[in-house]
Amino acid sequence: MESINGKSGAGLASAGWPTSPQFLNATMLLSSFTVLFFATLASAGAYPPDVVDILQQKSIPKLKEWLRKHPQGNCTYETAARRKEW
């Protein structure tokens, strides 16, 4: 099996990375905290709204009003799927 750096072998050891349990646990913990940090920033609204956020803020009330005036059977704002792009 070829590794990234061309040496034979598999895993982190063949790539020259430390493989002690303490190093791996610390790496996983740091990765978890990094993901949690950025998720918290995004969910808290720490970033200023972009063009899409502003468009949503302006258009959702209009959509709700239009759906109220023009019922679509079982499709309501609350039951509609929301598209999420990451």
N, C-alpha and C positions, 0 to 999 in steps of 0.2 A: 504494500500500500504506500503510495506517495503522500508526503505531507506538503504543506504549503511551501516550505523552504527547500524542497527537493530531496530531503533526507528520507531514507526508508523508515518505516515504523508508523505508529498511529498515536494520536492524541497529543496532549500538550507537551509531554516530555520530549517527544521527537522534534518538536518545534523550538525547544530550548526554554520552555516556560517552567517555573517551579510547580511542582505537583503535590506539595505537602497539604494535608487536610486543613491546616490553619490558613494557608494561602488561598485555597479554594473557597473555604468558608468566608473569608474576608472579602474575596472578590464577589461572591454571590450576594453578600450583605450590602456591599457598596452598590452593586447593580440594582438591587431592590430599592435602596434609598434614592437612587437617581431617578428611577421610574416613578416612585411615589412623589418625589419633589416636583417633577414636571407635570404629573397628573394633578397635583394640588394647585399648581399655578394656573393650569388651564381651567379647572373647575371653579376656581375662585374668581375668574374673570380678571386675572392679573395682567393679561395682555389687552391692549386697546382693541376695540372692535374693528374688524376690517370691513371691506365693502360688502361682503356676503352677510356678515352679522347685521350691518345697518339695514340692508335690504330686507332681511328676515324681520327685524324689529318693526319696519314700516309696513310690510305686506301681510303678516299674520293676522292682525286685527281686521284688515280688509277681507282676507279669505274667510275668516270666521263669520263676518257680517254677510258675505255673499252666500255662504253655505246655509246660514239661517234663513235667508230669503229664498233660496233655491235648494230645497232638500234633495239629497241624492240617494234616497232609499236607506240602505244600511251604512253607507259611507259617510262618516262624520269626521270632523277634525280630530276628535279623540281616538277614533278607530283607524285612522289612516296611518300607513307606515311612514316613518321619517327617514329620509336618506341621510346617511352620515358619511362624510368623506374625511379621511384622516390624513 
